[in-house]
Amino acid sequence: SYVGGALFVAGMLGRNEPAGQRPAIHLLFCAIVFVAVGSLLGEWAGIAQLLGKAWFWFGNQGWEYLELGRAWQILLAIGLIFWFVLLWRNVAPAWGDSERRGLIGFFLIAAAAIPVFYLPALFYDGSTHFTIVDTWRFWIIHLWVEGFFELFVTVIVAIIFYELRLVERDTALRVIYLDLILVFGGGLIGTGHHWYFNGQTEFNMALSSAFSALEVVPLTLITLDAWHFVSVTREGKTGEEPFRHKWTFYFLMAVGFWNFTGAGILGFLINMPIVSYFEMGTNLTPTHGHAAMMGVFGMLATALMVFVLRQTVSDVTWPRLERYIRCGFWGLNIGLAMMVVLSLF
C-alpha cells in the first residue's frame, strides 16, 4: 500500500499515465510479493539450519532488524530502484509546470533517498566485526526508517493536502523544508544516539542525543499545522456537500497525532544516553516503536489505500463502504492506543 500509494500520488502530480506503466506496476507488485515471501521463508529456513553454507545469502544473517539474506537484500534494492524509475516516468511530463515543480523535485529527492540510503545494509558480511555492523545497522534503522521514510511521509502528506486544496503550495513546501532540516541537520548526527555498546566516545553520544532530542520541535510544529488543516477542511465544503476525502484526512490526522506521541513524547523519553542505557529492552522501547511505526507508517499506508479507494469508487457505492472505513479508523486507533497503554503498564 505504501509503494502503490506513492505511485498514485505520482500520477496525481503527473496528471497523465505514461505508456506501459500499468504492466510495470504489476511486475513491481509481483516482485515485492516474491521478495517478502521468499525472505520470510529464508529466515525460517536459516534459523532451522536447513540451508547449509547458503544461510548468509538466502537465510537469516543473524543481525537484528536486518535479518533477511544478502540475496533478498539485493533484490529489494533493485526493486526500490525500479520503483523510483516508475515514479520518475509518471512525474517527468509535469516538470515544466512551475507551480508543481518544487513539489515534484522534493518528491523525487525523497523517493530516491529510500533506495540510496538502504545501500549501507550491504556494507558488511558474516565475518565483519560487530562494531562496524552495528554502525551501519543503526544507520539503516535511524536514518533510513526514522529519517528518510519520515521525509517521504511528510512529502506525501503535503502533496495530498495540496492536491485536495487544503493548503497552499508555499505551506506544503515550508513543511517539507522543515523536515529536510530535521533529516539532514539532526538526523545524520542524531544517528549516533543508538550506538551505546559499540565503543563510541562520550562526546559523540552527548552530541548525538542533543541533536536527536531536537527532532521533537519540528514534529510538534507539524502537528500544530495539522490542527490548522482541520479548520481549513471545515471551510472547504461546497454548500452542503461533505468533504470528499474526509476519512483520508482523518487517517492523515492520525499520522500527525501518533508521530507526535510515538516519535515525539515516547521517543524523547528514551532519547537521553543515561536513560537509554538502563532501560534498553524494557517496555518503554517497544512502546515507542509500536506507536511510531504503526502510528505513522501504518496509518499513512491506510490513508493512501482509503484515498485510492475513494477515488475509484462511485458516489452510489461509497456510503455502503464508508461504515467499514469508519470502523477501521476507530478500531485501528483505539487498538493502537490500548497496545501502547497495556504494553507500558
C-alpha beads as a LAMMPS data file, in Angstrom:
LAMMPS data file: protein, C-alpha beads

345 atoms
344 bonds

1 atom types
1 bond types

-500.0 500.0 xlo xhi
-500.0 500.0 ylo yhi
-500.0 500.0 zlo zhi

Masses

1 110.0

Atoms # bond

1 1 1 0.000 0.000 0.000
2 1 1 2.921 2.352 0.733
3 1 1 4.599 1.732 -2.636
4 1 1 1.290 1.730 -4.535
5 1 1 0.085 4.890 -2.802
6 1 1 3.283 6.673 -3.834
7 1 1 2.653 5.627 -7.435
8 1 1 -0.872 7.010 -7.184
9 1 1 0.446 10.318 -5.815
10 1 1 2.954 10.403 -8.681
11 1 1 0.026 10.008 -11.066
12 1 1 -1.685 12.964 -9.384
13 1 1 1.396 15.122 -9.901
14 1 1 1.990 13.983 -13.477
15 1 1 -1.699 14.136 -14.447
16 1 1 -1.174 11.501 -17.185
17 1 1 -0.025 7.888 -17.049
18 1 1 2.840 7.047 -19.454
19 1 1 2.620 4.101 -21.812
20 1 1 3.448 0.734 -20.269
21 1 1 3.089 1.976 -16.701
22 1 1 0.326 -0.443 -15.688
23 1 1 2.148 -3.720 -16.578
24 1 1 5.307 -2.322 -14.969
25 1 1 3.390 -1.680 -11.731
26 1 1 2.008 -5.241 -11.832
27 1 1 5.577 -6.512 -12.279
28 1 1 6.721 -4.447 -9.273
29 1 1 3.884 -5.862 -7.154
30 1 1 4.863 -9.442 -8.071
31 1 1 8.494 -8.662 -7.244
32 1 1 7.527 -7.291 -3.812
33 1 1 5.495 -10.421 -3.030
34 1 1 8.377 -12.642 -4.207
35 1 1 10.964 -10.867 -2.027
36 1 1 8.676 -10.656 1.024
37 1 1 7.569 -14.288 0.957
38 1 1 10.974 -15.593 -0.117
39 1 1 12.877 -13.697 2.581
40 1 1 10.473 -14.810 5.319
41 1 1 10.790 -18.434 4.261
42 1 1 14.549 -17.991 4.026
43 1 1 14.762 -16.554 7.528
44 1 1 12.812 -19.523 8.872
45 1 1 14.966 -21.999 6.957
46 1 1 18.122 -20.251 8.136
47 1 1 17.081 -20.409 11.785
48 1 1 16.209 -24.098 11.310
49 1 1 19.698 -24.625 9.772
50 1 1 18.257 -26.073 6.575
51 1 1 20.358 -24.010 4.129
52 1 1 23.873 -25.152 4.971
53 1 1 26.531 -22.716 3.728
54 1 1 23.920 -20.718 1.817
55 1 1 22.483 -19.289 5.079
56 1 1 24.087 -15.861 4.584
57 1 1 22.697 -15.379 1.074
58 1 1 19.218 -16.849 1.401
59 1 1 18.604 -17.406 5.104
60 1 1 18.906 -15.352 8.275
61 1 1 22.014 -13.172 8.612
62 1 1 21.528 -13.001 12.370
63 1 1 21.568 -9.211 12.625
64 1 1 18.567 -7.708 14.415
65 1 1 16.309 -5.650 12.067
66 1 1 18.373 -6.748 9.040
67 1 1 17.753 -10.475 9.221
68 1 1 16.977 -11.154 5.550
69 1 1 19.649 -12.868 3.484
70 1 1 22.007 -10.900 1.245
71 1 1 20.351 -12.085 -1.990
72 1 1 16.978 -10.810 -0.756
73 1 1 18.586 -7.502 0.230
74 1 1 19.988 -7.069 -3.275
75 1 1 16.633 -7.917 -4.855
76 1 1 14.921 -5.434 -2.510
77 1 1 17.358 -2.682 -3.518
78 1 1 16.776 -3.440 -7.215
79 1 1 13.012 -3.331 -6.640
80 1 1 13.271 0.055 -4.910
81 1 1 15.314 1.442 -7.812
82 1 1 12.726 0.117 -10.270
83 1 1 10.019 1.759 -8.123
84 1 1 11.834 5.097 -8.352
85 1 1 12.068 4.774 -12.144
86 1 1 8.293 4.271 -12.305
87 1 1 7.743 7.339 -10.127
88 1 1 10.051 9.406 -12.327
89 1 1 8.249 8.291 -15.508
90 1 1 4.958 9.436 -14.008
91 1 1 6.026 12.921 -12.909
92 1 1 8.549 13.779 -15.643
93 1 1 5.943 15.203 -18.089
94 1 1 4.833 17.743 -15.447
95 1 1 8.330 19.081 -14.747
96 1 1 7.669 22.108 -16.927
97 1 1 4.816 23.250 -14.675
98 1 1 6.370 25.926 -12.445
99 1 1 3.524 25.624 -9.911
100 1 1 4.264 21.955 -9.199
101 1 1 7.982 21.805 -9.963
102 1 1 9.045 22.333 -6.340
103 1 1 6.795 19.580 -5.013
104 1 1 7.848 17.236 -7.826
105 1 1 11.517 17.901 -7.076
106 1 1 11.128 17.112 -3.377
107 1 1 9.005 14.066 -4.229
108 1 1 11.796 12.654 -6.412
109 1 1 14.523 13.503 -3.884
110 1 1 12.632 11.796 -1.062
111 1 1 11.866 8.775 -3.246
112 1 1 15.475 8.454 -4.463
113 1 1 16.793 8.628 -0.900
114 1 1 14.944 5.421 0.005
115 1 1 16.925 3.050 -2.284
116 1 1 20.168 5.052 -1.925
117 1 1 20.234 5.086 1.876
118 1 1 19.355 1.392 2.057
119 1 1 22.695 0.522 0.449
120 1 1 24.651 0.594 3.778
121 1 1 22.807 -2.651 4.559
122 1 1 25.213 -4.203 2.036
123 1 1 28.407 -2.814 3.630
124 1 1 29.167 -5.892 5.744
125 1 1 29.165 -9.681 5.622
126 1 1 29.076 -12.576 8.051
127 1 1 32.675 -12.035 9.204
128 1 1 32.555 -8.258 9.785
129 1 1 33.291 -7.023 13.303
130 1 1 30.272 -6.229 15.466
131 1 1 31.250 -2.559 15.873
132 1 1 31.213 -1.986 12.103
133 1 1 27.971 -3.880 11.565
134 1 1 26.228 -2.097 14.439
135 1 1 27.220 1.274 12.977
136 1 1 25.665 0.534 9.574
137 1 1 22.741 -1.346 11.100
138 1 1 21.601 1.683 13.052
139 1 1 22.306 3.861 10.013
140 1 1 19.508 1.870 8.384
141 1 1 17.230 1.846 11.449
142 1 1 17.574 5.521 12.340
143 1 1 18.474 7.386 9.160
144 1 1 16.633 5.221 6.625
145 1 1 13.473 4.325 8.562
146 1 1 13.205 7.183 11.051
147 1 1 14.796 9.766 8.738
148 1 1 14.165 9.400 5.031
149 1 1 10.960 7.398 5.409
150 1 1 9.813 10.227 7.673
151 1 1 10.772 12.746 4.983
152 1 1 8.848 10.761 2.380
153 1 1 5.820 10.675 4.695
154 1 1 5.942 14.462 5.017
155 1 1 6.253 14.938 1.255
156 1 1 3.347 12.574 0.509
157 1 1 1.082 14.193 3.112
158 1 1 1.978 17.702 1.921
159 1 1 1.263 16.792 -1.718
160 1 1 -2.082 15.173 -0.870
161 1 1 -3.162 18.218 1.137
162 1 1 -2.052 20.477 -1.718
163 1 1 -3.864 18.433 -4.364
164 1 1 -7.013 18.443 -2.218
165 1 1 -6.697 22.245 -1.997
166 1 1 -6.431 22.146 1.790
167 1 1 -3.134 24.031 1.935
168 1 1 -1.303 26.470 -0.305
169 1 1 1.775 25.371 -2.214
170 1 1 4.062 27.554 -0.084
171 1 1 2.711 25.996 3.115
172 1 1 3.368 22.486 1.795
173 1 1 6.896 23.452 0.736
174 1 1 7.677 25.044 4.124
175 1 1 6.710 21.845 5.939
176 1 1 8.956 19.834 3.605
177 1 1 11.853 22.256 4.118
178 1 1 11.388 21.908 7.876
179 1 1 11.613 18.136 7.625
180 1 1 14.705 18.389 5.409
181 1 1 16.387 20.413 8.154
182 1 1 15.367 17.707 10.609
183 1 1 16.725 14.837 8.488
184 1 1 19.959 16.353 7.217
185 1 1 20.707 18.617 10.185
186 1 1 19.657 16.480 13.134
187 1 1 19.251 13.019 11.625
188 1 1 22.803 12.462 10.381
189 1 1 24.384 13.435 13.687
190 1 1 21.495 12.084 15.773
191 1 1 22.017 8.563 14.411
192 1 1 24.754 8.111 16.992
193 1 1 22.327 8.138 19.910
194 1 1 21.700 4.431 19.143
195 1 1 25.367 3.484 19.461
196 1 1 25.501 2.652 23.162
197 1 1 27.535 -0.545 23.042
198 1 1 29.982 -0.287 20.130
199 1 1 32.719 1.930 21.527
200 1 1 31.591 5.461 20.643
201 1 1 33.090 8.373 22.559
202 1 1 31.202 10.221 25.283
203 1 1 31.318 13.415 23.221
204 1 1 29.688 11.709 20.249
205 1 1 26.977 10.218 22.463
206 1 1 26.196 13.609 24.019
207 1 1 26.165 15.423 20.657
208 1 1 24.001 12.757 19.032
209 1 1 21.465 12.718 21.848
210 1 1 21.199 16.525 21.779
211 1 1 20.572 16.627 18.034
212 1 1 18.147 13.717 18.234
213 1 1 16.213 15.488 21.013
214 1 1 15.737 18.459 18.666
215 1 1 13.574 16.227 16.481
216 1 1 10.697 16.828 18.884
217 1 1 10.488 20.503 17.860
218 1 1 9.551 20.140 14.159
219 1 1 7.282 17.191 14.953
220 1 1 5.391 19.452 17.335
221 1 1 5.133 22.211 14.729
222 1 1 3.880 19.791 12.083
223 1 1 1.230 18.501 14.497
224 1 1 0.092 22.063 15.202
225 1 1 -0.154 22.599 11.430
226 1 1 -2.429 19.551 11.270
227 1 1 -4.838 21.255 13.688
228 1 1 -4.871 24.180 11.294
229 1 1 -5.741 21.784 8.463
230 1 1 -8.882 20.787 10.400
231 1 1 -10.279 24.305 10.288
232 1 1 -9.321 24.619 6.620
233 1 1 -11.183 21.394 5.846
234 1 1 -14.350 22.617 7.537
235 1 1 -14.206 25.772 5.462
236 1 1 -13.567 23.751 2.311
237 1 1 -17.114 22.449 1.939
238 1 1 -19.160 23.495 -1.076
239 1 1 -22.687 24.230 0.089
240 1 1 -23.980 21.191 1.947
241 1 1 -21.722 18.737 0.100
242 1 1 -19.410 16.926 2.574
243 1 1 -15.677 16.837 2.063
244 1 1 -14.960 14.004 -0.401
245 1 1 -11.811 12.678 1.277
246 1 1 -12.882 13.032 4.898
247 1 1 -11.566 9.655 6.037
248 1 1 -8.282 10.075 4.203
249 1 1 -7.907 13.323 6.106
250 1 1 -8.737 11.646 9.415
251 1 1 -6.096 8.972 8.837
252 1 1 -3.558 11.671 7.960
253 1 1 -4.500 13.469 11.173
254 1 1 -3.822 10.189 12.977
255 1 1 -0.375 10.169 11.361
256 1 1 0.331 13.574 12.912
257 1 1 -1.007 12.551 16.312
258 1 1 0.937 9.297 16.553
259 1 1 4.024 10.963 15.104
260 1 1 3.921 13.410 17.994
261 1 1 3.042 10.748 20.571
262 1 1 5.228 7.857 19.430
263 1 1 8.259 9.605 17.974
264 1 1 7.926 12.845 19.930
265 1 1 6.874 12.091 23.502
266 1 1 7.864 8.419 23.839
267 1 1 10.913 8.886 21.598
268 1 1 12.061 11.823 23.715
269 1 1 11.641 9.795 26.929
270 1 1 14.115 7.132 25.742
271 1 1 16.455 9.518 23.935
272 1 1 18.988 10.507 26.598
273 1 1 22.001 8.150 26.874
274 1 1 21.676 7.687 30.646
275 1 1 18.008 6.714 30.228
276 1 1 18.546 4.507 27.180
277 1 1 21.456 2.644 28.755
278 1 1 19.446 1.494 31.754
279 1 1 16.043 0.903 30.122
280 1 1 17.264 -0.744 26.913
281 1 1 14.922 -3.622 26.101
282 1 1 12.274 -2.733 28.669
283 1 1 8.654 -1.867 27.908
284 1 1 9.360 1.779 27.058
285 1 1 11.338 0.919 23.913
286 1 1 8.739 -1.303 22.139
287 1 1 6.008 1.121 23.218
288 1 1 7.832 3.895 21.369
289 1 1 8.453 1.562 18.431
290 1 1 4.842 0.425 18.045
291 1 1 3.383 3.927 18.328
292 1 1 5.880 5.419 15.885
293 1 1 5.856 2.573 13.324
294 1 1 2.174 1.646 13.159
295 1 1 1.019 5.121 14.120
296 1 1 2.971 6.875 11.365
297 1 1 3.729 4.432 8.541
298 1 1 0.765 2.154 9.192
299 1 1 -1.745 4.996 9.333
300 1 1 -0.195 6.601 6.250
301 1 1 -0.421 3.351 4.302
302 1 1 -4.077 3.019 5.338
303 1 1 -4.721 6.669 4.412
304 1 1 -3.286 6.058 0.939
305 1 1 -5.462 2.964 0.491
306 1 1 -8.570 4.881 1.575
307 1 1 -7.618 7.740 -0.742
308 1 1 -7.282 5.442 -3.739
309 1 1 -10.485 3.609 -2.793
310 1 1 -12.477 6.845 -2.614
311 1 1 -11.106 7.975 -5.970
312 1 1 -12.100 4.746 -7.694
313 1 1 -15.489 4.060 -6.056
314 1 1 -18.660 5.738 -7.288
315 1 1 -20.698 8.057 -5.063
316 1 1 -23.530 5.499 -5.136
317 1 1 -21.386 2.675 -3.753
318 1 1 -19.353 4.724 -1.283
319 1 1 -21.965 5.034 1.544
320 1 1 -22.040 1.237 1.859
321 1 1 -18.252 1.129 2.181
322 1 1 -17.880 4.156 4.423
323 1 1 -19.167 2.358 7.524
324 1 1 -16.326 -0.162 7.193
325 1 1 -13.801 2.660 6.786
326 1 1 -15.204 4.317 9.928
327 1 1 -14.929 1.050 11.853
328 1 1 -11.373 0.581 10.577
329 1 1 -10.322 4.090 11.585
330 1 1 -11.597 3.890 15.148
331 1 1 -10.632 0.242 15.517
332 1 1 -7.017 0.823 14.467
333 1 1 -6.551 3.931 16.590
334 1 1 -8.251 2.598 19.710
335 1 1 -6.438 -0.707 19.298
336 1 1 -3.061 1.029 18.948
337 1 1 -3.803 3.187 21.992
338 1 1 -4.649 0.038 24.002
339 1 1 -1.483 -1.607 22.714
340 1 1 0.616 1.306 23.935
341 1 1 -1.091 1.670 27.323
342 1 1 -1.269 -2.051 28.129
343 1 1 2.330 -2.647 26.990
344 1 1 3.572 0.273 29.070
345 1 1 1.694 -0.552 32.269

Bonds

1 1 1 2
2 1 2 3
3 1 3 4
4 1 4 5
5 1 5 6
6 1 6 7
7 1 7 8
8 1 8 9
9 1 9 10
10 1 10 11
11 1 11 12
12 1 12 13
13 1 13 14
14 1 14 15
15 1 15 16
16 1 16 17
17 1 17 18
18 1 18 19
19 1 19 20
20 1 20 21
21 1 21 22
22 1 22 23
23 1 23 24
24 1 24 25
25 1 25 26
26 1 26 27
27 1 27 28
28 1 28 29
29 1 29 30
30 1 30 31
31 1 31 32
32 1 32 33
33 1 33 34
34 1 34 35
35 1 35 36
36 1 36 37
37 1 37 38
38 1 38 39
39 1 39 40
40 1 40 41
41 1 41 42
42 1 42 43
43 1 43 44
44 1 44 45
45 1 45 46
46 1 46 47
47 1 47 48
48 1 48 49
49 1 49 50
50 1 50 51
51 1 51 52
52 1 52 53
53 1 53 54
54 1 54 55
55 1 55 56
56 1 56 57
57 1 57 58
58 1 58 59
59 1 59 60
60 1 60 61
61 1 61 62
62 1 62 63
63 1 63 64
64 1 64 65
65 1 65 66
66 1 66 67
67 1 67 68
68 1 68 69
69 1 69 70
70 1 70 71
71 1 71 72
72 1 72 73
73 1 73 74
74 1 74 75
75 1 75 76
76 1 76 77
77 1 77 78
78 1 78 79
79 1 79 80
80 1 80 81
81 1 81 82
82 1 82 83
83 1 83 84
84 1 84 85
85 1 85 86
86 1 86 87
87 1 87 88
88 1 88 89
89 1 89 90
90 1 90 91
91 1 91 92
92 1 92 93
93 1 93 94
94 1 94 95
95 1 95 96
96 1 96 97
97 1 97 98
98 1 98 99
99 1 99 100
100 1 100 101
101 1 101 102
102 1 102 103
103 1 103 104
104 1 104 105
105 1 105 106
106 1 106 107
107 1 107 108
108 1 108 109
109 1 109 110
110 1 110 111
111 1 111 112
112 1 112 113
113 1 113 114
114 1 114 115
115 1 115 116
116 1 116 117
117 1 117 118
118 1 118 119
119 1 119 120
120 1 120 121
121 1 121 122
122 1 122 123
123 1 123 124
124 1 124 125
125 1 125 126
126 1 126 127
127 1 127 128
128 1 128 129
129 1 129 130
130 1 130 131
131 1 131 132
132 1 132 133
133 1 133 134
134 1 134 135
135 1 135 136
136 1 136 137
137 1 137 138
138 1 138 139
139 1 139 140
140 1 140 141
141 1 141 142
142 1 142 143
143 1 143 144
144 1 144 145
145 1 145 146
146 1 146 147
147 1 147 148
148 1 148 149
149 1 149 150
150 1 150 151
151 1 151 152
152 1 152 153
153 1 153 154
154 1 154 155
155 1 155 156
156 1 156 157
157 1 157 158
158 1 158 159
159 1 159 160
160 1 160 161
161 1 161 162
162 1 162 163
163 1 163 164
164 1 164 165
165 1 165 166
166 1 166 167
167 1 167 168
168 1 168 169
169 1 169 170
170 1 170 171
171 1 171 172
172 1 172 173
173 1 173 174
174 1 174 175
175 1 175 176
176 1 176 177
177 1 177 178
178 1 178 179
179 1 179 180
180 1 180 181
181 1 181 182
182 1 182 183
183 1 183 184
184 1 184 185
185 1 185 186
186 1 186 187
187 1 187 188
188 1 188 189
189 1 189 190
190 1 190 191
191 1 191 192
192 1 192 193
193 1 193 194
194 1 194 195
195 1 195 196
196 1 196 197
197 1 197 198
198 1 198 199
199 1 199 200
200 1 200 201
201 1 201 202
202 1 202 203
203 1 203 204
204 1 204 205
205 1 205 206
206 1 206 207
207 1 207 208
208 1 208 209
209 1 209 210
210 1 210 211
211 1 211 212
212 1 212 213
213 1 213 214
214 1 214 215
215 1 215 216
216 1 216 217
217 1 217 218
218 1 218 219
219 1 219 220
220 1 220 221
221 1 221 222
222 1 222 223
223 1 223 224
224 1 224 225
225 1 225 226
226 1 226 227
227 1 227 228
228 1 228 229
229 1 229 230
230 1 230 231
231 1 231 232
232 1 232 233
233 1 233 234
234 1 234 235
235 1 235 236
236 1 236 237
237 1 237 238
238 1 238 239
239 1 239 240
240 1 240 241
241 1 241 242
242 1 242 243
243 1 243 244
244 1 244 245
245 1 245 246
246 1 246 247
247 1 247 248
248 1 248 249
249 1 249 250
250 1 250 251
251 1 251 252
252 1 252 253
253 1 253 254
254 1 254 255
255 1 255 256
256 1 256 257
257 1 257 258
258 1 258 259
259 1 259 260
260 1 260 261
261 1 261 262
262 1 262 263
263 1 263 264
264 1 264 265
265 1 265 266
266 1 266 267
267 1 267 268
268 1 268 269
269 1 269 270
270 1 270 271
271 1 271 272
272 1 272 273
273 1 273 274
274 1 274 275
275 1 275 276
276 1 276 277
277 1 277 278
278 1 278 279
279 1 279 280
280 1 280 281
281 1 281 282
282 1 282 283
283 1 283 284
284 1 284 285
285 1 285 286
286 1 286 287
287 1 287 288
288 1 288 289
289 1 289 290
290 1 290 291
291 1 291 292
292 1 292 293
293 1 293 294
294 1 294 295
295 1 295 296
296 1 296 297
297 1 297 298
298 1 298 299
299 1 299 300
300 1 300 301
301 1 301 302
302 1 302 303
303 1 303 304
304 1 304 305
305 1 305 306
306 1 306 307
307 1 307 308
308 1 308 309
309 1 309 310
310 1 310 311
311 1 311 312
312 1 312 313
313 1 313 314
314 1 314 315
315 1 315 316
316 1 316 317
317 1 317 318
318 1 318 319
319 1 319 320
320 1 320 321
321 1 321 322
322 1 322 323
323 1 323 324
324 1 324 325
325 1 325 326
326 1 326 327
327 1 327 328
328 1 328 329
329 1 329 330
330 1 330 331
331 1 331 332
332 1 332 333
333 1 333 334
334 1 334 335
335 1 335 336
336 1 336 337
337 1 337 338
338 1 338 339
339 1 339 340
340 1 340 341
341 1 341 342
342 1 342 343
343 1 343 344
344 1 344 345
